[in-house]
C-alpha cells in the first residue's frame, strides 16, 4: 500500500509540474462520448502515456488523455477515454486515474459510459442516470491491504451515486425536455458481449443496463471520498428473446447521436454545482 500511495504521489507531482490546476470536477468520457472535451476553455492536454504509472489506453476510439481547463466557469479535468479491465489492466491500473485526480484535489466525479439496455423501457439513444450498480466483474479495486490515506477499509456503498446529484441532473433533464430514466448498471468483465441466457439472468437480478466499465471507478471514487454522478447512454438493446449481432460501429454511431443530450445534461449539472458553490461561499 505504501507503494500504491507513492505511485499516486508521483502521478500527482508530474501533473502539477506540467501545469495542471486543481480540478473541482473530474469527468470520464465513455466510448463515442468524447465531444465534451472540445468545450473545455484554455485546455491543457496531457496524454496518459506521459504520466507516471498511468497505463496506456489500447482501445482505438479512446484518445487516452487528460484535458484540464475551465468548463462553465469551473476548474475541470476531462478524461478522454478510460482504462478497461478487459484490456488486461489490473483493477489498480483501471482506477489509478480516478485516485490520482482525487489526490490532486477533485471533489466530484461525473462518469459517463455507453451501455446495452436490458429494461424494455430504455430505448436506443436514451440516457439512464445510474442510481445503483451490480459488480459482476469478478474483481474489486479495493481487494488487498488498505491505505487509510486513500480511503477507509470498509467504505459504505449505500449511496454510490449521490442522490442529491441524481435529483439535480433530473431537474436539468426536465428543464431541457430530455427523457432520463434512473436505473441499475451491471458491470461485466468483457470484452465479449453477453449471451441471451446471460441477458436473461441480468434482467432477473435487477439490472436495467449492462456495460464493461464505470463500476470499478465508482468503487474507487467512493472509497476516496469523491461525490459521484453516473450517466449511461443506451447504445444497443439486449433483448434475450430477439437478440441480434452487435455492430460496434453502430454502437459508436448511436453514442454520437445521443451525445448532444448528454452534453446538455453535464453542462446543466455543472451550472447547478456552480450556483451551489456561490451559495456556500
N, C-alpha and C positions, 0 to 999 in steps of 0.2 A: 504493500500500500504506500510506503514511503516513496517507492519508485514511481508509482502512478501519480502521486501528487507532484513529484519533481518533474515528471514529463508534462503535466499540465502547466506548471510554472514556466517551463521552457517555452511552451507554445505561447503563453500569455506575454512573456518577455519579448519574444520575437515580434508579436503583433504590435506591442507598444513601441518598439524600436522602429517598426515600419510606419509609424504614424497613425495607427488605428486609435480612434477616440473610444471612450467608454460608451457602449451602446445601452440604451434603455430597453430596447426590444430586439430580440433575435427572431428572424423569420426564415423558416426552412421551406424551400420551394420544391414540390414534388415533380414527378415526371410530366413533361409537357406544360408546366406551370411557371416557367422561369421569366415570363414577360414583366412581372412586377419589378424586377431589378432595374429596368430602364427608367423607372420613375424616381430612383434614388438621386438626390441632388449632390453635386460635388463628390462623385463616387471615388472611393479608394478600393481598387480591386487587388486581391491577394489570392493567388491560386493555392489550393490545398497542398500541392507538391512543394511549395516553398516553405511551408510552416512545419517546424519540427514536430514529429510524432503524429502528424495528420496522414492517414493512409490516402493513397490516390484513388480517385473515382474511376471505375473501369466501365461504367455504363455510357454508351455512345451519346445519349441525349441528356446527360447531366454534365454541366460545364465544370463542376468541381472547383468553385472558388467562393471566397467571401467578398461581399461588396459592402463597405462601410460608407455611411453618409447620412443625409437628412431625408426624412420622409414624413410629410405632413407636420413639419416642424419638430419632429422627434429624432434623436440620435438612434439610428438603427444599424443592424448588420443583417444582410440578406445572404443566406446560403443558397447559391445557385447549384442545386443538386445536393445529394446526400450520399452517405455510405450505407450500403445494404449488407445484411448478414449473408445473403446468398452469393455475394461477390467473393466470399472466402475470408472476409474480415472477421476478426473476433468481435464479440459484443463490446469489449472495451474500446476497440477501434471505432466501431459504429457510433458510439456515444461520446467519443473524445471531443468532437467539435462543440457539442452542447455543453459539456462540462467546462471546456476552455472559455466559452463565451460567458458562462455564469461567473467564473473566476475573474474574467475581465470586467465584470460589473453589470451584465444584463440582469434585469429583474423579471421580464416577461418573455414568453416564447410562443410564437404562432407556428404551428405545424400544419403544413398542407400536404395532401397526397392525392394520387389517382388510385381509385379502388373499384372493385367489382360490386355491383349491387345485388344483395340477396333478398331484401324486403321488396315485395312486388310493388309497393307504393313509391319506390325510388325509381326514377326514370333516367335513361342515359342523358348525361349532360346536367343533371341536377346536382345540388350541393347538400351534403349532410354535415351538420355540426356534430362532432363526436362528443358524446356525453359519458361514454364508458368504453371499456375495451376488454377483449379476451386475449391473453398472451398464450398463443398456441405454437410458439416458435421453438419450444424445447430448450430454451436457454433464457438467461436473465442477466443483464449487465451488472447486477449487484451481487452476483454469486462470488464468493471468496472473502478474504479478510476485508473489514470495513475501515475506512479512514474518516474519522469524525470531522476532519477539516473539509471533506467533500459533502458529507451528509450523514444522517443518523443511521444506525444499524438496521432498524426496522421501520422504514418510512410508511406512514399511513396512506392508503390508496382509496379512501372512501370518497375522495373528490379529485380524481386525477386530472380532470378538465374543469377548471374553475367555474362554478355555477354562475357567479357574477359576470364572468366573461361571456358565457353562453347567453345569458339574458341580454347583455349589451349587443352582441352580434345578431341576435334575433330581432332586436329593436331596429338595428341598421337594415336588416333584410326587409322588415315590414315597411320601413320608410321608403326603401328603394324598389318595392314591389318584386322582391326576389324570393322565390319559394325555397325555404331552407327547412329541412326536417332534422330532428335530433335522432341519433341512433348509436348503436354499439358496433365498434370496429373489431373484427377478428384479425389477428396478425398471424400469418403462416410464414414458414421459413423460405419457401420458394426454392429455386426460380421457376419450377413448373407450375402451371395453373392447376387448379383443383379438379378432381373428378366429380361426376354427378353425385355419387354417393357422399363425397366429402361436402359438397354444397348442401346436400340434404341434411347432413349432420350439423353443419354450422347453423342452418336455419333453426333447427330444433333446439339448439342450446342457446339461442337468443341473439345471434349475430344478424345485424342489418346489412353489413358490408364486409368485404374481406380484402386485405392487402398484404404487402410484404415489407412494410416499414412502419415508422411513426411510433409504434408502441415501445420499442426499446428506448427511443429518445424521450418519450414521455416519462417512462420509469426513472431514467437518469435525471431528468429535469425535476421531477417531484422530489426525488432523493436530495437534490442540490438546493431545493427551495425556490425554484422558478414557478411562476404562475403561468398556466398553460391554456391556450385556446387551440382546438383542433378542427380543421375544415377539410372535408374529403369530397372530391369531385367523382361522381359516378360515371365511369367511362365505358363500362360494359355490364351486361345483365347476366347474372349467374343463375339461370333457371334450370334446375336439375331435370325438369320434365321436357325441356325444349333447348337442350344445350347445343350450341354451335361453336365451331372452331374459332379461336380468338386470333384477331389480326392486330399485331402490335401497332402497326401504322395507323389503323383505325382508332385504337385507344388514344394515341397521341393527337389525332385529329379532333376527337371528341373533347379531350382535355383542353386543347387550344380554343375550341369554340366556346367552352364554358369559362375560360379564363377571365374575360372581361367582368363577369358577375363576381367571380372570386376576388378580383382586384378591387371592385367596388366595396365588397364586404370588408376586406382587410383595411383599405384606406378609411372607410367609415368607422371601423373599430378603432383605428389609431386616433381619429378625430375625437372619439369619446374618451380615450385614455388621456389625450391632451387636455380636454376640458376638466377631467378629474384632477389632473396634475395641477392645473391652475387653481382649483378649489382647495386642494390640500395645501398648496403653497400659502 
